[in-house]
Amino acid sequence: MDNRINEIRRTIRALRVSMLEAEAIMREQVDRDEDCSFVAQEILKMRSVMSLLVKERTTLGDDEPILVNCLYVRRRRPPRQSSADRVPESGNMPPQRVAAGI
């Protein structure tokens, strides 16, 4: 039973990474005004497979979160700021710090 749970967890991890990659490809196709129906269909298939795997995993009694060590990497450059939008930096003032949400 533990082997089946581990196999399901590995498959879910791989599906999550594949879905992130497919979503990035689909965004690029949308940005270029290309047809993205094939990629969208593949994502829907991956979601249905994932749904079945999650149900099976829950039935087997596994409820621990699955962590993926893959971070989403932006493929597009951030938009340029015009000189009017930039905040002038002052050498006298220390940089402002923002508290992280807890």
PyMOL commands that set and color helices and strands:
alter all, ss='L'
color gray80, all
select helices_A, chain A and resi 2-31+37-59
alter helices_A, ss='H'
color red, helices_A
deselect
rebuild
show_as cartoon
